[in-house]
Amino acid sequence: MHIPLLPMRNPNVSLSMHWPVFSPQECASIIAQANAKGWDKRLPIGPGNTKIFPDAKMVPYIERQALPIGKNAYPLDQISYGINQVNSDNWRFELSGIPGDDMPWLVKHSAGRAKKEDWEVDLGPAQTSSRKLCFIVQLSDPKSYSGGDILLHNIPVDQQGFRQQGTLVVFPAYWLHRISDVTKGHRHSIVGWIHGHNFR
């Protein structure tokens, strides 16, 4: 059977990208702006600013709070600019930005062991189903903690590059991924998502 026209494929659908966006001093400043009493060990339900239900799952070694946003949307301005640039050269998704109801988190991983190592995707029901790209910014000095590696299923990664302080890691939100257990110290990061039109 002869098929004259085959669909065009984008070889970058399974691509992950990483590059430095913040200096160690900027990373330390972002961490220092965290609210010391604002950390929550309950896994959120739904979009970023949805109220966390009292019976939400507790994970004692992972804490999160809303990312402090400063003047001119810093640090999201630098993150968004870089993601838009690399998206236009690679995935070419139609992106609409970061909606107000799914804002990024400041996350702190401490030493602890998961009961099982589940892979996950960051697409979800309702509002979160329009997530296109997931981004993680490594804020902690890699020498200050052990473990806590970003793992992508069936995608070769530059693990040493991923761990560098101030590095922005971006990959499609539909891709299986997980964070390995932190075995020593604390790992701070920013976790968020860029949204866009479904299936485009």
Backbone as CSV, one residue per row, in Angstrom:
resi,resn,N_x,N_y,N_z,CA_x,CA_y,CA_z,C_x,C_y,C_z
1,MET,0.846,-1.191,0.000,0.000,0.000,0.000,0.880,1.240,0.000
2,HIS,0.619,2.107,-0.909,1.425,3.321,-1.031,0.670,4.506,-0.433
3,ILE,1.310,5.183,0.526,0.729,6.390,1.118,1.565,7.573,0.653
4,PRO,1.036,8.403,-0.199,1.852,9.478,-0.787,2.287,10.539,0.209
5,LEU,1.456,10.801,1.205,1.786,11.864,2.152,1.750,11.318,3.571
6,LEU,2.861,11.441,4.268,2.929,11.036,5.666,2.825,12.273,6.546
7,PRO,2.243,12.134,7.737,2.158,13.309,8.620,3.545,13.788,9.015
8,MET,3.691,15.096,9.114,4.968,15.664,9.535,5.164,15.405,11.022
9,ARG,6.347,14.954,11.371,6.653,14.660,12.757,7.593,15.718,13.316
10,ASN,7.390,16.023,14.588,8.296,16.923,15.291,9.215,16.059,16.143
11,PRO,10.500,15.956,15.804,11.410,15.090,16.555,11.668,15.570,17.980
12,ASN,11.157,16.747,18.318,11.430,17.314,19.638,10.328,17.057,20.659
13,VAL,9.355,16.204,20.332,8.259,15.986,21.282,8.759,15.380,22.584
14,SER,9.875,14.653,22.531,10.429,14.054,23.752,11.686,14.774,24.218
15,LEU,11.760,16.043,23.917,12.945,16.831,24.242,12.817,17.468,25.617
16,SER,13.929,17.518,26.344,14.006,18.341,27.557,15.118,19.356,27.346
17,MET,14.942,20.525,27.916,15.926,21.584,27.769,16.331,22.098,29.140
18,HIS,17.572,22.566,29.272,17.996,23.194,30.510,19.073,24.229,30.208
19,TRP,19.030,25.315,30.967,20.027,26.371,30.801,19.986,27.273,32.033
20,PRO,21.083,27.960,32.345,21.116,28.819,33.544,20.321,30.098,33.337
21,VAL,19.501,30.450,34.331,18.738,31.701,34.249,18.958,32.597,35.475
22,PHE,19.406,32.016,36.588,19.633,32.799,37.799,21.018,32.523,38.363
23,SER,21.615,33.543,38.951,22.904,33.387,39.620,22.677,32.767,40.996
24,PRO,23.730,32.226,41.610,23.576,31.710,42.980,23.037,32.763,43.946
25,GLN,23.433,34.016,43.763,22.946,35.087,44.629,21.443,35.307,44.429
26,GLU,20.992,35.253,43.181,19.561,35.405,42.920,18.770,34.236,43.496
27,CYS,19.315,33.032,43.397,18.649,31.854,43.964,18.496,32.003,45.470
28,ALA,19.564,32.434,46.134,19.518,32.621,47.579,18.481,33.679,47.959
29,SER,18.365,34.726,47.147,17.403,35.784,47.414,15.972,35.279,47.279
30,ILE,15.720,34.445,46.272,14.375,33.887,46.074,13.992,33.001,47.264
31,ILE,14.933,32.173,47.725,14.662,31.310,48.876,14.408,32.142,50.121
32,ALA,15.186,33.200,50.296,15.071,34.040,51.488,13.730,34.762,51.565
33,GLN,13.060,34.941,50.433,11.774,35.627,50.421,10.617,34.728,50.841
34,ALA,10.901,33.445,51.050,9.847,32.513,51.459,9.302,32.905,52.826
35,ASN,8.019,32.657,53.014,7.377,32.884,54.297,7.696,31.695,55.200
36,ALA,8.413,31.941,56.294,8.850,30.848,57.169,7.677,30.055,57.725
37,LYS,6.517,30.699,57.865,5.336,30.011,58.393,4.375,29.596,57.282
38,GLY,4.801,29.782,56.035,3.901,29.503,54.915,4.046,28.136,54.289
39,TRP,4.977,27.332,54.775,5.189,26.009,54.185,4.032,25.079,54.540
40,ASP,3.587,24.293,53.561,2.482,23.355,53.762,2.903,21.988,53.251
41,LYS,2.679,20.956,54.068,3.060,19.591,53.717,1.927,18.829,53.049
42,ARG,0.795,19.489,52.844,-0.328,18.823,52.185,-0.223,18.999,50.672
43,LEU,-0.383,17.916,49.950,-0.366,18.003,48.500,-1.598,18.773,48.043
44,PRO,-1.433,19.783,47.193,-2.580,20.576,46.760,-3.508,19.788,45.850
45,ILE,-4.765,20.183,45.841,-5.758,19.566,44.976,-6.096,20.558,43.874
46,GLY,-5.829,20.202,42.627,-6.205,21.061,41.520,-5.215,22.179,41.279
47,PRO,-5.689,23.278,40.677,-4.811,24.382,40.291,-4.103,25.012,41.478
48,GLY,-3.082,25.807,41.158,-2.161,26.309,42.166,-2.751,27.070,43.321
49,ASN,-3.799,27.898,43.101,-4.304,28.664,44.227,-5.629,28.122,44.751
50,THR,-5.975,26.880,44.366,-7.158,26.246,44.935,-6.915,25.965,46.407
51,LYS,-7.911,26.256,47.250,-7.758,25.989,48.671,-7.486,24.504,48.899
52,ILE,-6.495,24.208,49.718,-6.143,22.820,49.990,-7.137,22.252,50.997
53,PHE,-7.758,21.146,50.650,-8.758,20.554,51.523,-8.108,20.000,52.786
54,PRO,-8.833,20.036,53.915,-8.258,19.553,55.178,-7.797,18.098,55.122
55,ASP,-8.441,17.281,54.295,-8.061,15.873,54.220,-7.069,15.589,53.096
56,ALA,-6.438,16.637,52.547,-5.458,16.435,51.484,-4.293,15.584,52.001
57,LYS,-3.690,14.842,51.100,-2.607,13.933,51.466,-1.416,14.700,52.046
58,MET,-0.909,14.205,53.166,0.265,14.794,53.797,1.528,14.092,53.321
59,VAL,2.517,14.848,52.900,3.819,14.301,52.532,4.849,15.048,53.370
60,PRO,5.319,14.460,54.466,6.119,15.203,55.449,7.452,15.722,54.935
61,TYR,7.991,15.134,53.871,9.303,15.559,53.400,9.231,16.461,52.164
62,ILE,8.020,16.850,51.748,7.860,17.803,50.653,6.943,18.921,51.133
63,GLU,7.461,20.156,51.122,6.673,21.307,51.535,6.623,22.317,50.400
64,ARG,5.553,23.086,50.362,5.396,24.050,49.272,4.662,25.280,49.766
65,GLN,4.849,26.358,49.038,4.090,27.588,49.251,4.084,28.355,47.944
66,ALA,3.163,29.307,47.834,3.096,30.113,46.618,4.410,30.842,46.403
67,LEU,4.875,30.850,45.173,6.128,31.540,44.856,5.953,33.039,45.040
68,PRO,6.812,33.682,45.852,6.729,35.145,45.977,7.032,35.825,44.643
69,ILE,6.143,36.705,44.206,6.308,37.414,42.944,6.617,38.874,43.254
70,GLY,7.706,39.367,42.698,8.129,40.729,42.974,7.774,41.702,41.869
71,LYS,8.481,42.808,41.844,8.253,43.866,40.872,8.486,43.354,39.457
72,ASN,7.614,43.767,38.535,7.692,43.348,37.128,7.614,41.836,36.972
73,ALA,6.899,41.179,37.903,6.647,39.735,37.856,7.905,38.901,38.034
74,TYR,8.958,39.480,38.594,10.169,38.715,38.873,9.862,37.671,39.947
75,PRO,10.365,36.426,39.810,11.287,35.903,38.800,10.614,35.284,37.581
76,LEU,9.257,35.373,37.517,8.561,34.732,36.397,8.869,35.389,35.061
77,ASP,9.232,36.674,35.077,9.519,37.338,33.814,10.701,36.678,33.110
78,GLN,11.759,36.387,33.862,12.936,35.757,33.257,12.650,34.322,32.830
79,ILE,11.892,33.614,33.643,11.553,32.230,33.318,10.704,32.171,32.047
80,SER,9.660,32.979,31.982,8.748,32.964,30.833,9.444,33.361,29.540
81,TYR,10.320,34.357,29.618,11.032,34.802,28.415,11.860,33.659,27.832
82,GLY,12.607,32.979,28.696,13.442,31.883,28.208,12.637,30.739,27.648
83,ILE,11.521,30.404,28.290,10.693,29.298,27.814,10.082,29.620,26.458
84,ASN,9.599,30.824,26.279,9.008,31.207,24.996,10.037,31.147,23.873
85,GLN,11.269,31.537,24.168,12.313,31.493,23.150,12.603,30.055,22.712
86,VAL,12.784,29.170,23.688,13.152,27.802,23.351,11.962,27.041,22.763
87,ASN,10.740,27.380,23.162,9.568,26.724,22.593,9.438,27.013,21.107
88,SER,9.727,28.257,20.718,9.604,28.632,19.309,10.604,27.889,18.438
89,ASP,11.701,27.430,19.026,12.717,26.711,18.268,12.552,25.194,18.320
90,ASN,11.737,24.702,19.233,11.684,23.251,19.445,10.267,22.695,19.404
91,TRP,9.528,22.764,20.496,8.210,22.123,20.517,7.217,22.834,19.619
92,ARG,7.300,24.160,19.579,6.394,24.989,18.783,4.936,24.840,19.226
93,PHE,4.738,24.694,20.531,3.389,24.680,21.081,2.793,26.079,21.011
94,GLU,1.459,26.163,20.903,0.775,27.443,21.042,0.587,27.695,22.533
95,LEU,1.331,28.642,23.069,1.314,28.907,24.498,0.517,30.174,24.807
96,SER,-0.172,30.133,25.948,-0.939,31.299,26.376,-0.390,31.914,27.658
97,GLY,0.549,31.226,28.329,1.173,31.796,29.512,0.820,31.039,30.784
98,ILE,0.925,31.734,31.913,0.651,31.152,33.225,-0.626,31.782,33.765
99,PRO,-1.712,31.014,33.890,-2.963,31.592,34.388,-2.893,31.876,35.886
100,GLY,-3.705,32.810,36.325,-3.688,33.214,37.720,-4.100,32.128,38.687
101,ASP,-4.821,31.099,38.204,-5.261,30.041,39.112,-4.345,28.822,39.075
102,ASP,-3.190,28.938,38.453,-2.235,27.820,38.446,-0.811,28.376,38.505
103,MET,-0.585,29.215,39.499,0.704,29.864,39.650,1.753,28.896,40.199
104,PRO,3.025,29.193,39.967,4.106,28.286,40.393,4.231,28.189,41.910
105,TRP,4.886,27.139,42.324,5.149,26.873,43.734,6.639,27.015,44.031
106,LEU,6.928,27.444,45.240,8.264,27.312,45.803,8.235,26.019,46.609
107,VAL,9.119,25.083,46.298,9.055,23.735,46.868,10.339,23.432,47.634
108,LYS,10.183,22.772,48.780,11.330,22.338,49.578,11.240,20.835,49.816
109,HIS,12.221,20.097,49.293,12.337,18.657,49.532,13.334,18.426,50.661
110,SER,12.924,17.657,51.658,13.823,17.259,52.735,14.037,15.752,52.664
111,ALA,14.962,15.267,53.474,15.263,13.835,53.450,14.022,13.040,53.822
112,GLY,13.700,12.059,53.014,12.539,11.206,53.243,12.435,10.198,52.126
113,ARG,11.757,9.111,52.390,11.653,8.030,51.405,10.202,7.822,51.009
114,ALA,9.954,7.843,49.706,8.614,7.586,49.207,8.271,6.106,49.369
115,LYS,6.988,5.832,49.600,6.561,4.434,49.732,6.765,3.684,48.420
116,LYS,6.550,4.358,47.320,6.803,3.769,46.012,7.204,4.886,45.061
117,GLU,7.936,4.512,44.057,8.475,5.505,43.123,7.585,5.577,41.891
118,ASP,6.517,6.348,41.985,5.576,6.460,40.877,6.016,7.540,39.897
119,TRP,5.911,7.205,38.603,6.066,8.225,37.578,4.753,8.992,37.498
120,GLU,4.831,10.240,37.099,3.619,11.044,36.988,3.718,11.974,35.798
121,VAL,2.557,12.447,35.355,2.494,13.517,34.355,1.804,14.701,35.025
122,ASP,2.048,15.892,34.528,1.503,17.085,35.163,0.244,17.609,34.486
123,LEU,-0.314,16.821,33.571,-1.632,17.155,33.047,-2.653,16.735,34.088
124,GLY,-3.756,17.437,34.168,-4.748,17.092,35.168,-6.140,17.397,34.664
125,PRO,-7.146,17.209,35.528,-8.523,17.495,35.128,-8.789,18.990,35.094
126,ALA,-9.890,19.344,34.463,-10.386,20.722,34.455,-9.315,21.709,33.993
127,GLN,-9.045,22.753,34.817,-8.172,23.841,34.380,-6.760,23.374,34.065
128,THR,-6.241,22.396,34.807,-4.842,22.015,34.623,-4.617,21.182,33.367
129,SER,-5.680,20.766,32.685,-5.496,19.938,31.497,-4.883,20.704,30.340
130,SER,-4.810,22.028,30.451,-4.205,22.820,29.377,-2.731,23.091,29.611
131,ARG,-2.133,22.463,30.609,-0.693,22.611,30.811,0.063,22.029,29.618
132,LYS,1.001,22.788,29.083,1.786,22.334,27.939,3.222,22.002,28.327
133,LEU,3.863,22.895,29.077,5.256,22.706,29.466,5.386,22.800,30.976
134,CYS,6.182,21.904,31.527,6.514,21.937,32.949,7.902,22.540,33.098
135,PHE,8.083,23.397,34.109,9.420,23.928,34.348,9.793,23.785,35.817
136,ILE,11.072,23.523,36.037,11.637,23.390,37.379,12.924,24.208,37.422
137,VAL,13.033,25.083,38.405,14.256,25.855,38.589,14.970,25.335,39.828
138,GLN,16.219,24.936,39.665,17.015,24.438,40.775,17.582,25.632,41.551
139,LEU,17.128,25.817,42.774,17.560,26.968,43.567,18.699,26.645,44.527
140,SER,18.823,25.398,44.959,19.813,25.034,45.974,21.158,24.687,45.350
141,ASP,22.208,24.960,46.081,23.549,24.520,45.700,23.554,22.995,45.675
142,PRO,23.950,22.365,44.569,23.911,20.896,44.490,24.758,20.204,45.548
143,LYS,25.733,20.915,46.126,26.563,20.327,47.172,25.862,20.313,48.532
144,SER,24.721,21.012,48.639,24.046,21.128,49.924,23.043,20.011,50.186
145,TYR,22.839,19.147,49.206,21.885,18.054,49.389,22.303,16.858,48.537
146,SER,21.762,15.696,48.870,21.996,14.473,48.094,20.655,13.929,47.621
147,GLY,20.648,13.272,46.454,19.395,12.799,45.876,18.672,13.956,45.207
148,GLY,17.343,13.834,45.122,16.555,14.932,44.564,16.789,15.175,43.092
149,ASP,17.061,14.129,42.327,17.314,14.278,40.893,16.012,14.295,40.103
150,ILE,15.976,15.097,39.039,14.850,15.109,38.113,15.040,13.960,37.128
151,LEU,14.074,13.050,37.081,14.162,11.883,36.205,13.043,11.948,35.171
152,LEU,13.393,11.787,33.904,12.429,11.796,32.805,12.414,10.423,32.153
153,HIS,11.238,9.857,31.994,11.102,8.493,31.485,11.493,8.420,30.008
154,ASN,12.489,7.582,29.729,12.936,7.320,28.348,13.462,8.559,27.626
155,ILE,13.937,9.546,28.366,14.605,10.695,27.765,16.000,10.793,28.376
156,PRO,17.040,10.760,27.561,18.390,10.961,28.115,18.494,12.357,28.723
157,VAL,19.052,12.452,29.921,19.172,13.747,30.581,20.616,13.995,31.002
158,ASP,20.956,15.257,31.078,22.252,15.678,31.592,22.066,15.937,33.083
159,GLN,22.200,14.888,33.890,21.864,15.001,35.302,22.728,16.033,36.015
160,GLN,23.988,16.105,35.670,24.856,17.095,36.291,24.405,18.504,35.925
161,GLY,24.020,18.689,34.665,23.521,19.995,34.232,22.212,20.345,34.907
162,PHE,21.327,19.349,35.058,20.043,19.574,35.710,20.219,20.070,37.142
163,ARG,21.281,19.622,37.830,21.461,19.923,39.249,22.109,21.280,39.512
164,GLN,22.603,21.930,38.488,23.325,23.179,38.716,22.400,24.265,39.259
165,GLN,22.891,24.994,40.238,22.114,26.051,40.881,21.750,27.136,39.866
166,GLY,20.474,27.519,39.855,20.002,28.542,38.930,19.587,28.014,37.576
167,THR,19.627,26.693,37.392,19.283,26.088,36.101,17.783,25.913,35.964
168,LEU,17.273,26.258,34.791,15.866,26.072,34.444,15.747,24.814,33.587
169,VAL,14.919,23.868,34.022,14.672,22.620,33.291,13.250,22.674,32.746
170,VAL,13.083,22.402,31.455,11.770,22.459,30.816,11.534,21.179,30.032
171,PHE,10.327,20.633,30.156,9.958,19.443,29.395,8.441,19.442,29.219
172,PRO,7.926,18.681,28.241,6.474,18.659,28.027,5.730,18.138,29.248
173,ALA,4.615,18.768,29.572,3.857,18.402,30.770,3.257,17.001,30.664
174,TYR,3.153,16.481,29.439,2.586,15.133,29.279,3.621,14.037,29.481
175,TRP,4.880,14.412,29.737,5.931,13.392,29.810,6.047,12.828,31.229
176,LEU,6.218,11.505,31.323,6.402,10.864,32.618,7.692,11.354,33.275
177,HIS,7.586,11.710,34.559,8.750,12.207,35.279,8.567,11.954,36.771
178,ARG,9.630,12.100,37.515,9.561,12.047,38.977,10.831,12.661,39.551
179,ILE,10.799,12.949,40.838,11.953,13.468,41.571,12.410,12.375,42.532
180,SER,13.666,11.983,42.458,14.163,10.949,43.361,14.203,11.486,44.793
181,ASP,14.186,10.577,45.767,14.186,10.967,47.169,15.435,11.765,47.520
182,VAL,15.252,12.814,48.294,16.388,13.517,48.892,16.858,12.684,50.083
183,THR,18.134,12.404,50.153,18.677,11.567,51.224,19.456,12.366,52.266
184,LYS,19.790,13.616,51.938,20.507,14.467,52.888,20.301,15.927,52.514
185,GLY,20.072,16.767,53.531,19.937,18.194,53.285,18.554,18.589,52.796
186,HIS,18.473,19.763,52.169,17.214,20.296,51.650,17.425,20.766,50.212
187,ARG,16.467,20.515,49.367,16.511,20.957,47.970,15.351,21.922,47.724
188,HIS,15.674,23.167,47.391,14.664,24.166,47.066,14.553,24.291,45.546
189,SER,13.344,24.483,45.080,13.126,24.644,43.643,11.854,25.435,43.404
190,ILE,11.716,25.920,42.171,10.464,26.510,41.698,9.856,25.514,40.726
191,VAL,8.576,25.236,40.895,7.879,24.306,40.001,6.655,25.017,39.436
192,GLY,6.501,24.965,38.111,5.343,25.615,37.506,5.065,25.082,36.114
193,TRP,4.050,25.665,35.465,3.580,25.168,34.177,3.188,26.318,33.267
194,ILE,3.468,26.149,31.991,3.011,27.082,30.957,1.824,26.437,30.257
195,HIS,0.747,27.180,30.123,-0.471,26.655,29.533,-0.588,27.051,28.064
196,GLY,-1.534,26.420,27.379,-1.799,26.739,25.987,-3.050,26.039,25.514
197,HIS,-3.419,26.300,24.258,-4.591,25.669,23.675,-4.394,24.155,23.603
198,ASN,-5.454,23.421,23.869,-5.368,21.961,23.834,-5.071,21.457,22.435
199,PHE,-4.161,20.485,22.368,-3.810,19.782,21.132,-3.257,20.695,20.049
200,ARG,-2.639,21.815,20.446,-2.006,22.674,19.449,-0.657,23.133,19.961
